[in-house]
Amino acid sequence: MAQHESETMTHTRAIWRDYARFYRVLGGIALVLIGVGIGRILFAGEDNGFSYSTNLYTEFVSIAVTIFIIDFLNRQRDERREIQRLLRDVGSQSNEAARSAIHELGQRDMLVGENGILKGAHLIFANLQDANLWSVNLSGANLDNANLEGAYLRKTDLRRASLRRANLQGANLKGANLEGIFMRQARIADVMCDSKTTLPDGTKWHADVDWQEFGATVR
């Protein structure tokens, strides 16, 4: 019996904890309604409370609009902070954090297209090993010393990006646009390309391409 009562109390506390905000809002609404009722009784006047009700309605609308605007601005601020956090994580040397951030930004549809959020991003030393960067807009991004080993860069826009000393070993570059990239001392052994891959000089990939002509290291 005692054990059953203890479990019931624990369950009740959990409910109060999980729905604490809801109960506070509900309590606030109840107090407002009580106050409205008392005010109507005290200030009914000769028009049976019509003026009081009208003024009260106007005040409620004004307050509701103000609350809505403040809530909207707060959510916008929180969203901006979250995006900034994700951008920092993409450039992290923690592979888990970087890949998780890429996934979240992809879910928000913020990586692909002309307005992709990583366009021109500073991702020096970012650990993007095995990251899924399919079709991501990384044009103009600074990826110097980044770890892109085994990364999925299929159809990725890397135009004018800087990949000096970056590790691209085993990366999938099929269909990627590498036109104008800087890849001095980039390690590019065992990369996968196809006839749709655009090389740094603007030409298409071919079986006899010499990556060393572009300053890369093939080893």
C-alpha positions as CSV (number, residue, x, y, z in Angstrom):
1,M,0.0,0.0,0.0
2,A,2.8,2.4,1.0
3,Q,4.7,1.5,-2.2
4,H,1.6,2.2,-4.3
5,E,1.1,5.6,-2.7
6,S,4.8,6.4,-3.2
7,E,4.6,5.5,-6.9
8,T,1.4,7.6,-7.3
9,M,3.2,10.6,-5.7
10,T,6.2,10.1,-8.0
11,H,3.9,10.0,-11.0
12,T,2.0,13.1,-9.9
13,R,5.3,15.0,-9.3
14,A,6.4,14.0,-12.8
15,I,3.2,15.3,-14.4
16,W,3.5,18.6,-12.5
17,R,7.2,18.9,-13.6
18,D,6.5,18.1,-17.3
19,Y,3.5,20.4,-17.6
20,A,4.6,23.1,-15.1
21,R,4.5,25.8,-17.8
22,F,1.0,24.8,-18.9
23,Y,-0.3,24.8,-15.3
24,R,1.2,28.3,-14.7
25,V,-0.5,29.6,-17.9
26,L,-3.8,28.0,-16.9
27,G,-3.6,29.4,-13.4
28,G,-2.9,32.9,-14.9
29,I,-5.9,32.6,-17.1
30,A,-8.1,31.6,-14.2
31,L,-6.9,34.6,-12.2
32,V,-7.6,36.9,-15.1
33,L,-11.1,35.5,-15.5
34,I,-11.8,35.9,-11.8
35,G,-10.5,39.5,-11.9
36,V,-12.7,40.2,-15.0
37,G,-15.8,38.9,-13.1
38,I,-15.1,41.0,-10.0
39,G,-14.5,44.1,-12.2
40,R,-17.7,43.6,-14.1
41,I,-19.6,43.4,-10.8
42,L,-17.9,46.5,-9.3
43,F,-18.0,48.6,-12.4
44,A,-21.1,47.5,-14.2
45,G,-22.6,51.0,-14.2
46,E,-25.9,52.1,-15.9
47,D,-25.1,50.3,-19.2
48,N,-25.0,47.0,-17.4
49,G,-21.3,46.6,-17.9
50,F,-21.2,47.2,-21.7
51,S,-18.6,50.0,-21.6
52,Y,-16.5,48.1,-19.1
53,S,-16.6,45.0,-21.4
54,T,-15.7,47.0,-24.5
55,N,-12.7,48.6,-22.8
56,L,-11.6,45.3,-21.4
57,Y,-11.9,43.7,-24.8
58,T,-9.8,46.4,-26.4
59,E,-7.2,46.1,-23.7
60,F,-7.1,42.3,-24.1
61,V,-6.6,42.6,-27.9
62,S,-3.8,45.1,-27.3
63,I,-2.1,42.9,-24.8
64,A,-2.5,39.8,-27.0
65,V,-0.9,41.6,-30.0
66,T,2.0,42.8,-27.8
67,I,2.6,39.3,-26.4
68,F,2.4,37.8,-29.9
69,I,5.0,40.3,-31.2
70,I,7.3,39.8,-28.3
71,D,7.0,36.0,-28.6
72,F,7.7,36.2,-32.3
73,L,10.8,38.4,-31.8
74,N,12.1,36.0,-29.0
75,R,11.6,33.0,-31.3
76,Q,13.5,34.8,-34.1
77,R,16.3,35.6,-31.7
78,D,16.5,32.0,-30.5
79,E,16.5,30.8,-34.1
80,R,19.4,33.1,-35.0
81,R,21.4,31.8,-32.0
82,E,20.7,28.2,-33.0
83,I,21.8,28.8,-36.5
84,Q,25.0,30.5,-35.3
85,R,25.7,27.5,-33.0
86,L,25.2,25.1,-35.9
87,L,27.6,27.1,-38.1
88,R,30.2,26.9,-35.3
89,D,29.7,23.2,-35.0
90,V,30.2,22.7,-38.8
91,G,33.6,24.2,-38.4
92,S,34.4,22.1,-35.4
93,Q,37.3,19.7,-35.1
94,S,34.9,17.3,-33.6
95,N,33.7,15.1,-36.4
96,E,30.5,14.1,-34.6
97,A,29.6,17.7,-33.9
98,A,30.3,18.8,-37.5
99,R,28.4,16.0,-39.1
100,S,25.4,16.5,-36.7
101,A,25.3,20.2,-37.6
102,I,25.4,19.4,-41.3
103,H,22.5,17.1,-40.9
104,E,20.4,19.6,-38.9
105,L,21.1,22.4,-41.4
106,G,20.1,20.0,-44.2
107,Q,16.9,19.2,-42.4
108,R,16.2,23.0,-42.4
109,D,16.9,23.1,-46.1
110,M,19.7,25.7,-45.6
111,L,22.6,24.1,-47.5
112,V,21.6,23.9,-51.1
113,G,21.2,26.6,-53.7
114,E,22.5,30.1,-54.3
115,N,21.5,31.1,-50.7
116,G,23.1,28.1,-49.0
117,I,24.3,29.2,-45.6
118,L,27.8,27.7,-46.0
119,K,28.6,29.8,-49.1
120,G,31.8,31.7,-48.2
121,A,31.9,30.0,-44.7
122,H,35.1,29.9,-42.7
123,L,35.7,26.2,-42.1
124,I,39.4,26.1,-41.5
125,F,40.5,22.8,-39.8
126,A,36.9,21.6,-39.9
127,N,36.6,17.8,-39.4
128,L,34.2,16.8,-42.1
129,Q,35.4,13.3,-42.6
130,D,32.7,11.1,-44.2
131,A,30.3,14.0,-44.0
132,N,27.3,14.0,-46.5
133,L,27.8,17.3,-48.4
134,W,25.8,16.3,-51.5
135,S,24.9,19.4,-53.6
136,V,25.9,21.7,-50.7
137,N,26.9,25.2,-51.7
138,L,30.4,25.7,-50.5
139,S,31.4,28.2,-53.1
140,G,34.0,30.6,-51.8
141,A,34.3,28.7,-48.5
142,N,37.6,28.6,-46.7
143,L,38.3,24.9,-46.1
144,D,42.1,25.2,-45.6
145,N,43.4,22.3,-43.6
146,A,40.0,20.8,-43.4
147,N,39.5,17.0,-43.1
148,L,37.3,15.9,-46.0
149,E,38.5,12.3,-46.1
150,G,35.8,10.1,-47.5
151,A,33.4,13.0,-47.7
152,Y,30.4,12.7,-50.0
153,L,30.9,15.8,-52.3
154,R,28.8,14.6,-55.2
155,K,27.4,17.6,-57.1
156,T,28.8,19.9,-54.4
157,D,29.5,23.5,-55.5
158,L,33.1,24.2,-54.5
159,R,33.8,27.0,-57.0
160,R,36.5,29.4,-55.8
161,A,36.8,27.6,-52.5
162,S,40.1,27.4,-50.7
163,L,41.3,23.8,-49.9
164,R,44.9,24.4,-49.2
165,R,46.4,21.5,-47.4
166,A,42.9,19.9,-47.1
167,N,42.6,16.1,-46.9
168,L,40.4,14.9,-49.7
169,Q,41.5,11.3,-49.8
170,G,38.8,9.0,-50.9
171,A,36.3,11.8,-51.3
172,N,33.4,11.4,-53.8
173,L,33.7,14.3,-56.3
174,K,31.4,13.0,-58.9
175,G,29.6,15.9,-60.5
176,A,31.3,18.4,-58.2
177,N,32.2,21.8,-59.5
178,L,35.8,22.6,-58.6
179,E,36.3,25.5,-60.9
180,G,38.6,28.2,-59.6
181,I,39.4,26.3,-56.3
182,F,42.8,26.7,-54.6
183,M,44.1,23.3,-53.7
184,R,47.8,23.7,-53.1
185,Q,49.2,20.7,-51.1
186,A,45.7,19.3,-50.8
187,R,45.8,15.5,-50.5
188,I,43.6,14.1,-53.2
189,A,44.5,10.4,-53.6
190,D,41.8,7.9,-54.5
191,V,39.1,10.5,-55.2
192,M,36.1,9.5,-57.2
193,C,35.3,11.6,-60.2
194,D,33.2,11.3,-63.4
195,S,32.8,13.2,-66.7
196,K,30.5,15.7,-64.9
197,T,33.2,16.8,-62.5
198,T,34.5,20.2,-63.3
199,L,38.2,20.7,-62.7
200,P,39.9,23.9,-61.3
201,D,40.7,25.1,-64.8
202,G,37.0,24.8,-65.9
203,T,37.5,21.7,-68.0
204,K,35.8,18.3,-67.3
205,W,37.5,15.5,-65.6
206,H,39.2,12.8,-67.7
207,A,41.1,9.7,-66.9
208,D,44.5,11.2,-67.5
209,V,44.0,14.3,-65.3
210,D,47.2,15.3,-63.4
211,W,46.0,16.8,-60.1
212,Q,49.6,18.0,-59.4
213,E,49.1,20.6,-62.2
214,F,46.7,22.3,-59.8
215,G,49.1,22.1,-56.8
216,A,47.5,19.0,-55.2
217,T,49.4,16.2,-53.7
218,V,48.5,12.7,-55.0
219,R,49.6,10.4,-52.2
